[in-house]
Amino acid sequence: MNKLLVILCILYATKVCGQTDSTDYYLNLLQYKKSIDYIKRSIKKYDYIKNKNDRNKTLLNDINMTNLACAYSLNKEYKNCITQLNAFIKSKTRADGTYMGNGWSSSSYYALFYMDPDFYRVSTALPKEWKEFLIRHKNKYTISDTVFKKLNMPDSIFVDLCQIAINDQAHYREIKFYEEKYGEQSSTSLRLWESKDSLNKANLSLVLRYLNNGYNVLSDSIVGRFATKCFLVIQHADLKSQEKMLPIIKDLYERKQTSGGNYALLFDRVSVDKNKGTQYYGTQIDPRVNQPYFISDEKNVDKRRAELGMESMVEYCKRFDIIYSPKRKK
């Protein structure tokens, strides 16, 4: 699959840390020190204690506090990163030890610590400390996640799945930056892709190990929101592995343990690679023309998508700022 297409899809789906304004600007330029300075000024401006009764300012400061931890990780200030995360959790913890929300969705809290690729550096530089941090706060900051709290997942599996989620999205911002500045064949771009490919292979190996041992990490009912991240590992795997996993994903969908959208994504990914750019559900975007790859029986594609619980092609393409142009000739 074209690497540009991979980046296009990932950039839409990721950056769960809610980066905004100059925070996002500096991070996308890999100017991590400037991002740290900017976020610190924002935190001072919207002081958590002074504005704790203002929901909007509280939310903004929650984002700032976690963004600061992200920036510390990216700037290789690893101890500061973990210290900052602990400070944020402390600010959100009641006297009785329970974790309090502020109207932000449970999925956002979940993503901040479990899945953000900005924590790739700290998780690999300080693996022991990172593991201890995750386990220590596991129950506290998952309390609002109604999916997770029913799972009673062992700590070792929880830590593995956290790392899978982080690894899956690691490096994409850096790759985009260096490819735009120096080209796809620059030494830095190629080195980052080599590292990315290694992470993908390691993730796939771990996912397959769990599956082979009877622990279905692709099932929503088994691992909750982690299933989506493990599914992405399959999406980023080689064609042979994807073909092997397709009937498993189909079975999970039929048993309502994964979404119809996931099945369609993998079906189309395999089809595009095997059938010279032809797909069936319209999930794969061709970056050369900024439109979906050729869709077989395109006039009925929205009907097929609806059967899987998916939105129309027009709505789907809006996610990528694409105006859908149907009936394209192959």
C-alpha positions in Angstrom: 0.0 0.0 0.0 1.3 3.5 -0.9 3.0 5.0 2.1 1.4 8.4 1.3 -2.0 6.8 1.7 -1.0 5.4 5.1 0.0 8.8 6.3 -3.2 10.4 4.9 -5.4 7.9 6.9 -3.3 8.1 10.0 -3.2 11.9 10.2 -7.0 12.0 10.1 -7.4 9.3 12.7 -4.7 10.3 15.2 -3.4 13.0 17.5 -5.7 12.1 20.3 -4.0 14.5 22.7 -6.1 17.4 21.3 -3.3 19.6 20.2 -4.5 23.1 19.3 -3.2 26.5 18.1 0.5 27.0 18.4 0.9 23.7 20.3 0.0 21.8 17.2 2.0 24.2 15.0 5.2 23.8 16.9 4.9 20.1 17.3 4.3 19.6 13.6 7.5 21.5 13.0 9.2 19.3 15.5 10.0 22.4 17.6 9.4 20.7 20.9 11.1 23.3 23.2 9.0 26.1 21.7 5.9 23.9 22.2 6.8 23.4 25.9 7.3 27.1 26.4 4.0 27.9 24.7 2.0 25.4 26.7 3.5 26.6 30.0 2.4 30.1 29.2 -1.1 28.8 28.4 -1.3 26.9 31.7 -0.3 30.0 33.6 -3.0 32.0 31.8 -5.7 29.4 32.5 -4.6 28.3 35.9 -6.5 25.2 36.9 -7.2 26.1 40.5 -8.5 29.6 39.8 -10.7 28.5 37.0 -11.8 25.1 38.3 -15.5 26.2 38.2 -15.3 27.3 34.6 -15.9 24.2 32.6 -14.4 25.5 29.3 -11.3 26.8 31.0 -10.9 23.6 33.0 -11.2 21.5 29.8 -8.6 23.7 28.1 -6.2 23.5 31.0 -6.7 19.7 31.1 -5.6 19.6 27.5 -2.7 21.9 28.2 -1.5 19.8 31.1 -1.5 16.6 29.1 -0.1 18.3 26.0 2.8 19.4 28.2 3.6 15.8 29.1 3.5 14.9 25.4 5.9 17.7 24.5 8.3 16.6 27.3 8.3 13.1 25.9 9.1 14.4 22.4 11.8 16.6 23.8 13.4 13.7 25.6 12.6 15.2 29.0 11.4 11.8 30.2 11.3 12.3 34.0 9.5 15.6 33.4 7.0 13.8 31.2 6.0 11.3 33.9 6.1 14.0 36.6 3.7 16.1 34.5 1.3 13.1 34.0 1.3 12.4 37.7 0.5 16.1 38.3 -2.4 16.0 35.9 -3.8 12.8 37.5 -3.5 14.3 41.0 -5.4 17.4 39.8 -8.2 15.1 38.7 -8.3 12.9 41.8 -10.8 13.4 44.6 -9.9 13.1 48.3 -11.3 9.6 48.4 -9.0 8.5 45.5 -11.6 8.3 42.8 -11.0 10.0 39.4 -13.3 12.9 38.4 -14.3 13.9 35.0 -15.4 17.3 33.8 -17.7 16.5 30.9 -14.9 15.4 28.6 -15.7 12.1 26.9 -14.4 8.9 28.6 -12.7 8.0 25.3 -10.6 11.2 25.5 -9.4 10.4 29.0 -8.7 6.9 27.8 -6.6 8.0 24.8 -4.5 10.5 26.7 -2.5 7.9 28.6 -3.0 4.6 26.8 -2.7 5.4 23.2 -0.9 8.7 22.4 2.1 8.1 20.1 3.8 11.1 21.7 4.6 8.8 24.6 6.6 6.5 22.4 9.9 8.0 23.4 9.3 7.9 27.1 7.8 4.4 27.0 11.0 3.1 25.3 13.5 5.3 27.1 12.1 4.5 30.6 10.2 1.3 30.1 10.2 0.3 33.8 9.0 3.7 35.0 6.4 3.9 32.2 5.1 0.4 33.1 4.9 1.3 36.8 3.1 4.6 35.9 0.5 2.8 33.7 -0.2 0.1 36.3 -0.3 2.5 39.3 -3.0 4.6 37.7 -4.7 2.0 35.7 -8.0 1.8 37.6 -8.0 5.5 38.5 -8.0 6.9 35.0 -10.1 4.2 33.4 -12.9 4.5 35.9 -15.0 6.6 33.5 -14.5 4.1 30.7 -17.7 2.0 30.9 -16.2 -0.4 28.3 -12.9 -1.0 30.0 -14.1 -1.3 33.6 -16.0 -4.5 32.8 -13.0 -6.3 31.4 -10.8 -6.9 34.5 -7.8 -7.1 32.2 -4.5 -8.5 33.7 -1.8 -5.8 34.1 0.7 -7.5 31.8 -1.8 -7.6 28.9 -2.9 -4.1 29.6 0.7 -2.8 29.4 1.3 -4.8 26.2 -1.8 -3.4 24.6 -0.9 0.2 25.6 2.5 -0.3 23.9 0.8 -1.7 20.8 -1.4 1.3 20.5 1.5 3.8 21.0 3.8 1.9 18.6 1.2 1.8 15.9 1.0 5.5 15.5 4.6 6.4 16.3 6.8 8.4 13.9 4.1 9.5 11.5 4.5 13.2 12.4 8.2 13.0 11.9 7.9 11.1 8.7 5.5 13.7 7.3 7.8 16.6 8.3 11.0 15.1 6.8 9.3 13.9 3.6 7.9 17.4 3.0 11.2 19.1 3.8 13.8 16.7 2.3 11.8 14.3 0.1 10.7 10.7 0.5 14.1 9.3 -0.3 16.0 11.4 2.2 18.1 9.4 4.6 16.1 10.5 7.6 12.8 9.7 6.0 14.0 6.2 5.0 15.4 5.6 8.5 12.1 6.6 10.1 10.2 4.3 7.7 12.6 1.5 8.6 11.9 2.0 12.3 8.2 2.3 11.6 8.2 -1.0 9.7 10.1 -2.7 12.6 7.4 -1.4 15.0 4.7 -2.7 12.8 6.3 -6.2 12.6 6.8 -6.2 16.4 3.1 -5.2 16.9 1.9 -7.9 14.5 4.0 -10.6 16.2 2.5 -9.6 19.6 -1.1 -9.5 18.3 -0.7 -12.9 16.6 0.9 -14.4 19.7 -2.2 -13.4 21.8 -4.5 -14.7 19.1 -2.6 -18.0 18.9 -2.8 -18.4 22.6 -6.6 -18.0 22.6 -6.8 -14.3 23.7 -8.7 -12.4 21.1 -7.3 -8.9 21.1 -9.4 -8.0 18.1 -12.7 -8.5 20.0 -14.4 -5.5 21.6 -15.9 -7.7 24.3 -12.4 -9.0 25.3 -10.2 -5.9 25.2 -12.6 -3.0 24.7 -11.2 0.0 22.9 -7.9 -1.7 22.5 -9.5 -3.9 19.8 -9.5 -0.9 17.4 -5.8 -0.4 17.8 -5.1 -4.1 17.3 -7.2 -4.0 14.2 -5.0 -1.1 12.9 -2.0 -3.4 13.4 -3.6 -5.8 10.9 -4.3 -2.9 8.5 -0.6 -2.0 8.6 0.6 -5.6 8.1 1.7 -7.4 4.9 -0.8 -8.7 2.4 -0.4 -12.3 3.4 -1.2 -11.5 7.0 -4.1 -9.4 6.1 -5.6 -12.2 3.9 -5.2 -14.6 6.8 -7.0 -12.3 9.2 -9.8 -11.3 6.9 -12.1 -14.3 7.8 -11.4 -13.8 11.5 -12.5 -10.1 11.2 -15.6 -11.2 9.3 -16.5 -13.7 12.0 -16.0 -11.1 14.7 -18.3 -8.7 12.8 -21.0 -11.3 12.4 -20.8 -12.0 16.1 -21.0 -8.2 16.8 -17.5 -8.1 18.3 -16.1 -5.6 15.8 -17.6 -3.1 13.5 -18.8 -3.5 9.9 -16.5 -0.6 9.1 -13.5 -2.6 10.3 -14.4 -5.6 8.1 -15.0 -3.2 5.1 -11.6 -1.5 5.6 -9.7 -4.8 5.7 -11.7 -6.3 2.8 -11.0 -3.2 0.6 -7.3 -3.1 1.7 -6.8 -6.7 0.5 -8.8 -6.1 -2.7 -6.9 -3.0 -3.7 -3.6 -4.7 -3.4 -4.7 -7.9 -5.1 -7.1 -6.5 -7.8 -5.1 -3.6 -9.3 -6.8 -0.8 -7.3 -10.4 -2.1 -7.2 -12.4 -2.1 -4.0 -16.0 -2.9 -2.9 -16.9 -0.6 0.0 -15.0 2.6 -1.0 -12.9 2.8 2.1 -9.5 3.2 0.4 -8.4 6.7 -0.8 -6.1 7.0 -3.8 -3.7 9.9 -3.0 -2.8 10.4 -6.6 -6.3 11.8 -7.5 -7.6 12.4 -3.9 -10.6 10.2 -4.5 -11.5 6.7 -3.5 -9.9 3.9 -5.5 -12.1 2.4 -8.2 -15.3 0.9 -6.7 -16.8 -2.2 -8.2 -20.6 -1.8 -8.7 -20.3 1.8 -7.5 -23.9 2.7 -7.9 -24.8 0.3 -5.0 -21.9 1.1 -2.7 -23.9 3.2 -0.3 -26.4 0.3 0.1 -23.5 -2.1 0.9 -22.0 0.4 3.3 -25.4 0.9 5.1 -25.7 -2.9 5.5 -22.5 -2.8 7.5 -23.6 0.2 9.6 -21.4 2.7 7.7 -22.1 6.2 6.6 -22.5 7.2 2.9 -19.6 7.8 0.6 -20.3 11.5 0.7 -20.1 11.7 4.4 -17.1 9.3 4.6 -15.1 11.4 2.1 -15.9 14.6 4.1 -13.6 13.2 6.8 -10.7 13.6 4.5 -11.9 17.0 3.1 -12.7 15.2 -0.2 -15.7 16.0 -2.4 -16.8 12.5 -3.5 -17.1 12.2 -7.3 -18.9 8.9 -8.1 -18.9 6.9 -11.3 -15.2 7.4 -12.1 -13.9 5.2 -14.8 -11.1 2.9 -14.1 
